[in-house]
Amino acid sequence: MAKYGKTASKKVEKTMRERKQGTLRSGRSGKKVTSKKQAIAIGLSEARRAGGKVPAKSRS
């Protein structure tokens, strides 16, 4: 069974495109996002908020 749903895939795809164009900004500070990992994290976070199928964040 798939770990991530279609919503997650679409959101991550959208954020990665924004990062590549240089328009993706992070939360409160509004700084430009340049790292792939951070872009993916933002996409998954948006998918969670939208109610998509995404595993819970790992706790350390």
PDB file of N, H, CA, C and O in Angstrom:
ATOM      1  N   MET A   1       0.836  -1.188   0.000  1.00  0.00           N
ATOM      2  CA  MET A   1       0.000   0.000   0.000  1.00  0.00           C
ATOM      3  C   MET A   1       0.885   1.257   0.000  1.00  0.00           C
ATOM      4  O   MET A   1       1.937   1.297   0.638  1.00  0.00           O
ATOM      5  N   ALA A   2       0.431   2.270  -0.726  1.00  0.00           N
ATOM      6  H   ALA A   2      -0.424   2.238  -1.245  1.00  0.00           H
ATOM      7  CA  ALA A   2       1.214   3.498  -0.867  1.00  0.00           C
ATOM      8  C   ALA A   2       1.268   4.274   0.444  1.00  0.00           C
ATOM      9  O   ALA A   2       0.294   4.333   1.193  1.00  0.00           O
ATOM     10  N   LYS A   3       2.442   4.872   0.703  1.00  0.00           N
ATOM     11  H   LYS A   3       3.234   4.824   0.095  1.00  0.00           H
ATOM     12  CA  LYS A   3       2.634   5.660   1.922  1.00  0.00           C
ATOM     13  C   LYS A   3       1.990   7.038   1.791  1.00  0.00           C
ATOM     14  O   LYS A   3       1.422   7.567   2.747  1.00  0.00           O
ATOM     15  N   TYR A   4       2.090   7.608   0.589  1.00  0.00           N
ATOM     16  H   TYR A   4       2.552   7.179  -0.187  1.00  0.00           H
ATOM     17  CA  TYR A   4       1.603   8.970   0.352  1.00  0.00           C
ATOM     18  C   TYR A   4       0.486   8.953  -0.685  1.00  0.00           C
ATOM     19  O   TYR A   4       0.505   8.148  -1.616  1.00  0.00           O
ATOM     20  N   GLY A   5      -0.486   9.844  -0.519  1.00  0.00           N
ATOM     21  H   GLY A   5      -0.502  10.498   0.238  1.00  0.00           H
ATOM     22  CA  GLY A   5      -1.607   9.929  -1.444  1.00  0.00           C
ATOM     23  C   GLY A   5      -1.344  10.899  -2.587  1.00  0.00           C
ATOM     24  O   GLY A   5      -0.264  11.481  -2.690  1.00  0.00           O
ATOM     25  N   LYS A   6      -2.360  11.067  -3.456  1.00  0.00           N
ATOM     26  H   LYS A   6      -3.238  10.595  -3.372  1.00  0.00           H
ATOM     27  CA  LYS A   6      -2.224  11.949  -4.612  1.00  0.00           C
ATOM     28  C   LYS A   6      -2.068  13.410  -4.187  1.00  0.00           C
ATOM     29  O   LYS A   6      -1.324  14.169  -4.808  1.00  0.00           O
ATOM     30  N   THR A   7      -2.777  13.796  -3.122  1.00  0.00           N
ATOM     31  H   THR A   7      -3.381  13.179  -2.617  1.00  0.00           H
ATOM     32  CA  THR A   7      -2.705  15.182  -2.640  1.00  0.00           C
ATOM     33  C   THR A   7      -1.268  15.537  -2.290  1.00  0.00           C
ATOM     34  O   THR A   7      -0.776  16.602  -2.662  1.00  0.00           O
ATOM     35  N   ALA A   8      -0.594  14.633  -1.569  1.00  0.00           N
ATOM     36  H   ALA A   8      -0.995  13.768  -1.268  1.00  0.00           H
ATOM     37  CA  ALA A   8       0.796  14.866  -1.164  1.00  0.00           C
ATOM     38  C   ALA A   8       1.678  15.024  -2.393  1.00  0.00           C
ATOM     39  O   ALA A   8       2.533  15.908  -2.447  1.00  0.00           O
ATOM     40  N   SER A   9       1.466  14.167  -3.370  1.00  0.00           N
ATOM     41  H   SER A   9       0.771  13.449  -3.326  1.00  0.00           H
ATOM     42  CA  SER A   9       2.265  14.207  -4.585  1.00  0.00           C
ATOM     43  C   SER A   9       2.106  15.543  -5.303  1.00  0.00           C
ATOM     44  O   SER A   9       3.091  16.142  -5.736  1.00  0.00           O
ATOM     45  N   LYS A  10       0.876  16.005  -5.428  1.00  0.00           N
ATOM     46  H   LYS A  10       0.076  15.519  -5.077  1.00  0.00           H
ATOM     47  CA  LYS A  10       0.600  17.266  -6.121  1.00  0.00           C
ATOM     48  C   LYS A  10       1.188  18.465  -5.378  1.00  0.00           C
ATOM     49  O   LYS A  10       1.750  19.369  -5.997  1.00  0.00           O
ATOM     50  N   LYS A  11       1.056  18.470  -4.039  1.00  0.00           N
ATOM     51  H   LYS A  11       0.599  17.736  -3.536  1.00  0.00           H
ATOM     52  CA  LYS A  11       1.555  19.592  -3.239  1.00  0.00           C
ATOM     53  C   LYS A  11       3.079  19.666  -3.313  1.00  0.00           C
ATOM     54  O   LYS A  11       3.645  20.749  -3.465  1.00  0.00           O
ATOM     55  N   VAL A  12       3.738  18.515  -3.205  1.00  0.00           N
ATOM     56  H   VAL A  12       3.278  17.636  -3.081  1.00  0.00           H
ATOM     57  CA  VAL A  12       5.206  18.493  -3.269  1.00  0.00           C
ATOM     58  C   VAL A  12       5.661  18.938  -4.656  1.00  0.00           C
ATOM     59  O   VAL A  12       6.619  19.700  -4.790  1.00  0.00           O
ATOM     60  N   GLU A  13       4.971  18.460  -5.680  1.00  0.00           N
ATOM     61  H   GLU A  13       4.194  17.840  -5.572  1.00  0.00           H
ATOM     62  CA  GLU A  13       5.303  18.835  -7.056  1.00  0.00           C
ATOM     63  C   GLU A  13       5.194  20.356  -7.225  1.00  0.00           C
ATOM     64  O   GLU A  13       6.050  20.980  -7.852  1.00  0.00           O
ATOM     65  N   LYS A  14       4.142  20.940  -6.664  1.00  0.00           N
ATOM     66  H   LYS A  14       3.446  20.434  -6.154  1.00  0.00           H
ATOM     67  CA  LYS A  14       3.905  22.387  -6.757  1.00  0.00           C
ATOM     68  C   LYS A  14       5.012  23.167  -6.040  1.00  0.00           C
ATOM     69  O   LYS A  14       5.531  24.149  -6.571  1.00  0.00           O
ATOM     70  N   THR A  15       5.368  22.721  -4.830  1.00  0.00           N
ATOM     71  H   THR A  15       4.946  21.923  -4.399  1.00  0.00           H
ATOM     72  CA  THR A  15       6.395  23.441  -4.071  1.00  0.00           C
ATOM     73  C   THR A  15       7.770  23.316  -4.723  1.00  0.00           C
ATOM     74  O   THR A  15       8.563  24.258  -4.695  1.00  0.00           O
ATOM     75  N   MET A  16       8.050  22.157  -5.307  1.00  0.00           N
ATOM     76  H   MET A  16       7.407  21.392  -5.330  1.00  0.00           H
ATOM     77  CA  MET A  16       9.344  21.974  -5.980  1.00  0.00           C
ATOM     78  C   MET A  16       9.447  22.906  -7.192  1.00  0.00           C
ATOM     79  O   MET A  16      10.510  23.461  -7.470  1.00  0.00           O
ATOM     80  N   ARG A  17       8.337  23.069  -7.904  1.00  0.00           N
ATOM     81  H   ARG A  17       7.473  22.619  -7.678  1.00  0.00           H
ATOM     82  CA  ARG A  17       8.313  23.962  -9.059  1.00  0.00           C
ATOM     83  C   ARG A  17       8.532  25.405  -8.607  1.00  0.00           C
ATOM     84  O   ARG A  17       9.279  26.158  -9.232  1.00  0.00           O
ATOM     85  N   GLU A  18       7.867  25.777  -7.513  1.00  0.00           N
ATOM     86  H   GLU A  18       7.260  25.165  -7.006  1.00  0.00           H
ATOM     87  CA  GLU A  18       8.029  27.133  -6.967  1.00  0.00           C
ATOM     88  C   GLU A  18       9.473  27.385  -6.545  1.00  0.00           C
ATOM     89  O   GLU A  18      10.019  28.462  -6.783  1.00  0.00           O
ATOM     90  N   ARG A  19      10.087  26.376  -5.914  1.00  0.00           N
ATOM     91  H   ARG A  19       9.642  25.501  -5.721  1.00  0.00           H
ATOM     92  CA  ARG A  19      11.485  26.509  -5.479  1.00  0.00           C
ATOM     93  C   ARG A  19      12.391  26.739  -6.678  1.00  0.00           C
ATOM     94  O   ARG A  19      13.291  27.578  -6.638  1.00  0.00           O
ATOM     95  N   LYS A  20      12.147  25.993  -7.733  1.00  0.00           N
ATOM     96  H   LYS A  20      11.416  25.312  -7.765  1.00  0.00           H
ATOM     97  CA  LYS A  20      12.969  26.113  -8.932  1.00  0.00           C
ATOM     98  C   LYS A  20      12.831  27.498  -9.573  1.00  0.00           C
ATOM     99  O   LYS A  20      13.799  28.050 -10.095  1.00  0.00           O
ATOM    100  N   GLN A  21      11.610  28.049  -9.524  1.00  0.00           N
ATOM    101  H   GLN A  21      10.823  27.600  -9.100  1.00  0.00           H
ATOM    102  CA  GLN A  21      11.363  29.377 -10.084  1.00  0.00           C
ATOM    103  C   GLN A  21      11.880  30.484  -9.163  1.00  0.00           C
ATOM    104  O   GLN A  21      12.056  31.625  -9.590  1.00  0.00           O
ATOM    105  N   GLY A  22      12.121  30.133  -7.888  1.00  0.00           N
ATOM    106  H   GLY A  22      11.978  29.206  -7.542  1.00  0.00           H
ATOM    107  CA  GLY A  22      12.623  31.109  -6.932  1.00  0.00           C
ATOM    108  C   GLY A  22      11.529  31.898  -6.242  1.00  0.00           C
ATOM    109  O   GLY A  22      11.785  32.971  -5.696  1.00  0.00           O
ATOM    110  N   THR A  23      10.282  31.362  -6.262  1.00  0.00           N
ATOM    111  H   THR A  23      10.075  30.490  -6.706  1.00  0.00           H
ATOM    112  CA  THR A  23       9.162  32.075  -5.643  1.00  0.00           C
ATOM    113  C   THR A  23       8.709  31.449  -4.325  1.00  0.00           C
ATOM    114  O   THR A  23       7.818  31.978  -3.661  1.00  0.00           O
ATOM    115  N   LEU A  24       9.321  30.321  -3.943  1.00  0.00           N
ATOM    116  H   LEU A  24      10.045  29.891  -4.483  1.00  0.00           H
ATOM    117  CA  LEU A  24       8.912  29.639  -2.711  1.00  0.00           C
ATOM    118  C   LEU A  24       9.510  30.345  -1.491  1.00  0.00           C
ATOM    119  O   LEU A  24      10.716  30.582  -1.423  1.00  0.00           O
ATOM    120  N   ARG A  25       8.658  30.671  -0.548  1.00  0.00           N
ATOM    121  H   ARG A  25       7.678  30.479  -0.603  1.00  0.00           H
ATOM    122  CA  ARG A  25       9.082  31.367   0.672  1.00  0.00           C
ATOM    123  C   ARG A  25       8.720  30.528   1.883  1.00  0.00           C
ATOM    124  O   ARG A  25       7.733  29.793   1.864  1.00  0.00           O
ATOM    125  N   SER A  26       9.524  30.640   2.944  1.00  0.00           N
ATOM    126  H   SER A  26      10.326  31.238   2.960  1.00  0.00           H
ATOM    127  CA  SER A  26       9.258  29.889   4.166  1.00  0.00           C
ATOM    128  C   SER A  26       8.307  30.669   5.069  1.00  0.00           C
ATOM    129  O   SER A  26       8.098  31.868   4.885  1.00  0.00           O
ATOM    130  N   GLY A  27       7.744  29.982   6.032  1.00  0.00           N
ATOM    131  H   GLY A  27       7.914  29.008   6.182  1.00  0.00           H
ATOM    132  CA  GLY A  27       6.749  30.485   6.977  1.00  0.00           C
ATOM    133  C   GLY A  27       6.801  31.923   7.423  1.00  0.00           C
ATOM    134  O   GLY A  27       6.538  32.829   6.633  1.00  0.00           O
ATOM    135  N   ARG A  28       7.135  32.147   8.678  1.00  0.00           N
ATOM    136  H   ARG A  28       7.348  31.410   9.320  1.00  0.00           H
ATOM    137  CA  ARG A  28       7.056  33.486   9.260  1.00  0.00           C
ATOM    138  C   ARG A  28       8.081  34.457   8.708  1.00  0.00           C
ATOM    139  O   ARG A  28       7.766  35.615   8.434  1.00  0.00           O
ATOM    140  N   SER A  29       9.310  33.981   8.546  1.00  0.00           N
ATOM    141  H   SER A  29       9.565  33.040   8.769  1.00  0.00           H
ATOM    142  CA  SER A  29      10.381  34.892   8.118  1.00  0.00           C
ATOM    143  C   SER A  29      10.203  35.338   6.673  1.00  0.00           C
ATOM    144  O   SER A  29      10.582  36.453   6.316  1.00  0.00           O
ATOM    145  N   GLY A  30       9.633  34.483   5.849  1.00  0.00           N
ATOM    146  H   GLY A  30       9.324  33.577   6.139  1.00  0.00           H
ATOM    147  CA  GLY A  30       9.420  34.825   4.444  1.00  0.00           C
ATOM    148  C   GLY A  30      10.686  34.764   3.611  1.00  0.00           C
ATOM    149  O   GLY A  30      10.753  35.331   2.520  1.00  0.00           O
ATOM    150  N   LYS A  31      11.716  34.054   4.146  1.00  0.00           N
ATOM    151  H   LYS A  31      11.662  33.593   5.032  1.00  0.00           H
ATOM    152  CA  LYS A  31      12.960  33.920   3.401  1.00  0.00           C
ATOM    153  C   LYS A  31      12.774  32.959   2.227  1.00  0.00           C
ATOM    154  O   LYS A  31      11.943  32.052   2.268  1.00  0.00           O
ATOM    155  N   LYS A  32      13.572  33.183   1.180  1.00  0.00           N
ATOM    156  H   LYS A  32      14.248  33.919   1.147  1.00  0.00           H
ATOM    157  CA  LYS A  32      13.503  32.338  -0.001  1.00  0.00           C
ATOM    158  C   LYS A  32      14.022  30.931   0.330  1.00  0.00           C
ATOM    159  O   LYS A  32      15.064  30.783   0.969  1.00  0.00           O
ATOM    160  N   VAL A  33      13.293  29.912  -0.107  1.00  0.00           N
ATOM    161  H   VAL A  33      12.447  30.033  -0.626  1.00  0.00           H
ATOM    162  CA  VAL A  33      13.699  28.522   0.133  1.00  0.00           C
ATOM    163  C   VAL A  33      14.549  28.068  -1.044  1.00  0.00           C
ATOM    164  O   VAL A  33      14.144  28.195  -2.200  1.00  0.00           O
ATOM    165  N   THR A  34      15.750  27.528  -0.737  1.00  0.00           N
ATOM    166  H   THR A  34      16.078  27.425   0.201  1.00  0.00           H
ATOM    167  CA  THR A  34      16.634  27.059  -1.804  1.00  0.00           C
ATOM    168  C   THR A  34      16.904  25.561  -1.714  1.00  0.00           C
ATOM    169  O   THR A  34      17.335  24.957  -2.697  1.00  0.00           O
ATOM    170  N   SER A  35      16.658  24.945  -0.551  1.00  0.00           N
ATOM    171  H   SER A  35      16.308  25.435   0.247  1.00  0.00           H
ATOM    172  CA  SER A  35      16.980  23.524  -0.413  1.00  0.00           C
ATOM    173  C   SER A  35      15.814  22.631  -0.813  1.00  0.00           C
ATOM    174  O   SER A  35      14.655  22.935  -0.530  1.00  0.00           O
ATOM    175  N   LYS A  36      16.140  21.517  -1.478  1.00  0.00           N
ATOM    176  H   LYS A  36      17.081  21.270  -1.708  1.00  0.00           H
ATOM    177  CA  LYS A  36      15.126  20.559  -1.922  1.00  0.00           C
ATOM    178  C   LYS A  36      14.396  19.957  -0.737  1.00  0.00           C
ATOM    179  O   LYS A  36      13.174  19.808  -0.757  1.00  0.00           O
ATOM    180  N   LYS A  37      15.160  19.608   0.309  1.00  0.00           N
ATOM    181  H   LYS A  37      16.153  19.729   0.326  1.00  0.00           H
ATOM    182  CA  LYS A  37      14.575  18.969   1.489  1.00  0.00           C
ATOM    183  C   LYS A  37      13.521  19.857   2.136  1.00  0.00           C
ATOM    184  O   LYS A  37      12.453  19.386   2.525  1.00  0.00           O
ATOM    185  N   GLN A  38      13.829  21.133   2.247  1.00  0.00           N
ATOM    186  H   GLN A  38      14.698  21.515   1.931  1.00  0.00           H
ATOM    187  CA  GLN A  38      12.899  22.065   2.867  1.00  0.00           C
ATOM    188  C   GLN A  38      11.654  22.237   2.001  1.00  0.00           C
ATOM    189  O   GLN A  38      10.546  22.352   2.525  1.00  0.00           O
ATOM    190  N   ALA A  39      11.827  22.256   0.685  1.00  0.00           N
ATOM    191  H   ALA A  39      12.727  22.164   0.259  1.00  0.00           H
ATOM    192  CA  ALA A  39      10.693  22.381  -0.234  1.00  0.00           C
ATOM    193  C   ALA A  39       9.758  21.183  -0.098  1.00  0.00           C
ATOM    194  O   ALA A  39       8.537  21.339  -0.099  1.00  0.00           O
ATOM    195  N   ILE A  40      10.336  19.989   0.018  1.00  0.00           N
ATOM    196  H   ILE A  40      11.328  19.863   0.018  1.00  0.00           H
ATOM    197  CA  ILE A  40       9.543  18.767   0.191  1.00  0.00           C
ATOM    198  C   ILE A  40       8.797  18.819   1.511  1.00  0.00           C
ATOM    199  O   ILE A  40       7.621  18.461   1.576  1.00  0.00           O
ATOM    200  N   ALA A  41       9.472  19.262   2.562  1.00  0.00           N
ATOM    201  H   ALA A  41      10.427  19.553   2.509  1.00  0.00           H
ATOM    202  CA  ALA A  41       8.847  19.362   3.886  1.00  0.00           C
ATOM    203  C   ALA A  41       7.666  20.328   3.853  1.00  0.00           C
ATOM    204  O   ALA A  41       6.632  20.059   4.464  1.00  0.00           O
ATOM    205  N   ILE A  42       7.804  21.434   3.157  1.00  0.00           N
ATOM    206  H   ILE A  42       8.644  21.653   2.660  1.00  0.00           H
ATOM    207  CA  ILE A  42       6.717  22.409   3.047  1.00  0.00           C
ATOM    208  C   ILE A  42       5.542  21.797   2.289  1.00  0.00           C
ATOM    209  O   ILE A  42       4.387  21.969   2.678  1.00  0.00           O
ATOM    210  N   GLY A  43       5.841  21.082   1.206  1.00  0.00           N
ATOM    211  H   GLY A  43       6.779  20.942   0.890  1.00  0.00           H
ATOM    212  CA  GLY A  43       4.792  20.420   0.416  1.00  0.00           C
ATOM    213  C   GLY A  43       4.022  19.399   1.226  1.00  0.00           C
ATOM    214  O   GLY A  43       2.795  19.338   1.147  1.00  0.00           O
ATOM    215  N   LEU A  44       4.735  18.592   2.008  1.00  0.00           N
ATOM    216  H   LEU A  44       5.732  18.642   2.072  1.00  0.00           H
ATOM    217  CA  LEU A  44       4.081  17.572   2.837  1.00  0.00           C
ATOM    218  C   LEU A  44       3.254  18.214   3.936  1.00  0.00           C
ATOM    219  O   LEU A  44       2.176  17.728   4.279  1.00  0.00           O
ATOM    220  N   SER A  45       3.762  19.306   4.485  1.00  0.00           N
ATOM    221  H   SER A  45       4.638  19.700   4.206  1.00  0.00           H
ATOM    222  CA  SER A  45       3.042  20.028   5.526  1.00  0.00           C
ATOM    223  C   SER A  45       1.727  20.583   4.975  1.00  0.00           C
ATOM    224  O   SER A  45       0.690  20.511   5.635  1.00  0.00           O
ATOM    225  N   GLU A  46       1.779  21.134   3.763  1.00  0.00           N
ATOM    226  H   GLU A  46       2.622  21.192   3.227  1.00  0.00           H
ATOM    227  CA  GLU A  46       0.569  21.645   3.120  1.00  0.00           C
ATOM    228  C   GLU A  46      -0.418  20.522   2.851  1.00  0.00           C
ATOM    229  O   GLU A  46      -1.625  20.697   3.014  1.00  0.00           O
ATOM    230  N   ALA A  47       0.101  19.360   2.434  1.00  0.00           N
ATOM    231  H   ALA A  47       1.082  19.218   2.302  1.00  0.00           H
ATOM    232  CA  ALA A  47      -0.765  18.203   2.161  1.00  0.00           C
ATOM    233  C   ALA A  47      -1.445  17.720   3.440  1.00  0.00           C
ATOM    234  O   ALA A  47      -2.614  17.332   3.423  1.00  0.00           O
ATOM    235  N   ARG A  48      -0.706  17.746   4.546  1.00  0.00           N
ATOM    236  H   ARG A  48       0.243  18.061   4.561  1.00  0.00           H
ATOM    237  CA  ARG A  48      -1.299  17.357   5.842  1.00  0.00           C
ATOM    238  C   ARG A  48      -2.458  18.271   6.201  1.00  0.00           C
ATOM    239  O   ARG A  48      -3.521  17.818   6.624  1.00  0.00           O
ATOM    240  N   ARG A  49      -2.227  19.583   6.022  1.00  0.00           N
ATOM    241  H   ARG A  49      -1.363  19.951   5.679  1.00  0.00           H
ATOM    242  CA  ARG A  49      -3.267  20.571   6.326  1.00  0.00           C
ATOM    243  C   ARG A  49      -4.488  20.390   5.426  1.00  0.00           C
ATOM    244  O   ARG A  49      -5.617  20.654   5.839  1.00  0.00           O
ATOM    245  N   ALA A  50      -4.254  19.937   4.191  1.00  0.00           N
ATOM    246  H   ALA A  50      -3.336  19.722   3.855  1.00  0.00           H
ATOM    247  CA  ALA A  50      -5.340  19.738   3.238  1.00  0.00           C
ATOM    248  C   ALA A  50      -6.061  18.408   3.483  1.00  0.00           C
ATOM    249  O   ALA A  50      -7.066  18.114   2.835  1.00  0.00           O
ATOM    250  N   GLY A  51      -5.547  17.609   4.418  1.00  0.00           N
ATOM    251  H   GLY A  51      -4.731  17.848   4.945  1.00  0.00           H
ATOM    252  CA  GLY A  51      -6.191  16.336   4.765  1.00  0.00           C
ATOM    253  C   GLY A  51      -5.765  15.176   3.883  1.00  0.00           C
ATOM    254  O   GLY A  51      -6.468  14.169   3.795  1.00  0.00           O
ATOM    255  N   GLY A  52      -4.625  15.311   3.233  1.00  0.00           N
ATOM    256  H   GLY A  52      -4.054  16.129   3.304  1.00  0.00           H
ATOM    257  CA  GLY A  52      -4.129  14.243   2.362  1.00  0.00           C
ATOM    258  C   GLY A  52      -3.519  13.096   3.146  1.00  0.00           C
ATOM    259  O   GLY A  52      -3.276  13.207   4.348  1.00  0.00           O
ATOM    260  N   LYS A  53      -3.275  11.991   2.450  1.00  0.00           N
ATOM    261  H   LYS A  53      -3.473  11.901   1.474  1.00  0.00           H
ATOM    262  CA  LYS A  53      -2.683  10.818   3.111  1.00  0.00           C
ATOM    263  C   LYS A  53      -1.169  10.994   3.181  1.00  0.00           C
ATOM    264  O   LYS A  53      -0.439  10.779   2.213  1.00  0.00           O
ATOM    265  N   VAL A  54      -0.731  11.399   4.382  1.00  0.00           N
ATOM    266  H   VAL A  54      -1.323  11.574   5.168  1.00  0.00           H
ATOM    267  CA  VAL A  54       0.695  11.613   4.636  1.00  0.00           C
ATOM    268  C   VAL A  54       0.997  11.076   6.036  1.00  0.00           C
ATOM    269  O   VAL A  54       0.281  11.397   6.984  1.00  0.00           O
ATOM    270  N   PRO A  55       2.063  10.250   6.180  1.00  0.00           N
ATOM    271  CA  PRO A  55       2.412   9.758   7.519  1.00  0.00           C
ATOM    272  C   PRO A  55       2.740  10.909   8.467  1.00  0.00           C
ATOM    273  O   PRO A  55       3.166  11.977   8.027  1.00  0.00           O
ATOM    274  N   ALA A  56       2.543  10.695   9.745  1.00  0.00           N
ATOM    275  H   ALA A  56       2.196   9.827  10.102  1.00  0.00           H
ATOM    276  CA  ALA A  56       2.832  11.726  10.764  1.00  0.00           C
ATOM    277  C   ALA A  56       4.322  12.018  10.777  1.00  0.00           C
ATOM    278  O   ALA A  56       5.137  11.170  10.413  1.00  0.00           O
ATOM    279  N   LYS A  57       4.667  13.217  11.198  1.00  0.00           N
ATOM    280  H   LYS A  57       4.005  13.906  11.494  1.00  0.00           H
ATOM    281  CA  LYS A  57       6.076  13.605  11.297  1.00  0.00           C
ATOM    282  C   LYS A  57       6.766  12.706  12.306  1.00  0.00           C
ATOM    283  O   LYS A  57       6.171  12.338  13.318  1.00  0.00           O
ATOM    284  N   SER A  58       8.022  12.349  12.040  1.00  0.00           N
ATOM    285  H   SER A  58       8.506  12.648  11.218  1.00  0.00           H
ATOM    286  CA  SER A  58       8.756  11.489  12.968  1.00  0.00           C
ATOM    287  C   SER A  58       9.165  12.284  14.207  1.00  0.00           C
ATOM    288  O   SER A  58       9.580  13.438  14.100  1.00  0.00           O
ATOM    289  N   ARG A  59       9.048  11.676  15.360  1.00  0.00           N
ATOM    290  H   ARG A  59       8.710  10.739  15.447  1.00  0.00           H
ATOM    291  CA  ARG A  59       9.408  12.329  16.630  1.00  0.00           C
ATOM    292  C   ARG A  59      10.760  11.793  17.077  1.00  0.00           C
ATOM    293  O   ARG A  59      11.009  10.590  17.010  1.00  0.00           O
ATOM    294  N   SER A  60      11.626  12.676  17.528  1.00  0.00           N
ATOM    295  H   SER A  60      11.424  13.654  17.582  1.00  0.00           H
ATOM    296  CA  SER A  60      12.941  12.220  17.980  1.00  0.00           C
ATOM    297  C   SER A  60      13.055  12.309  19.481  1.00  0.00           C
ATOM    298  O   SER A  60      14.095  11.966  20.043  1.00  0.00           O
TER     299      SER A  60
END
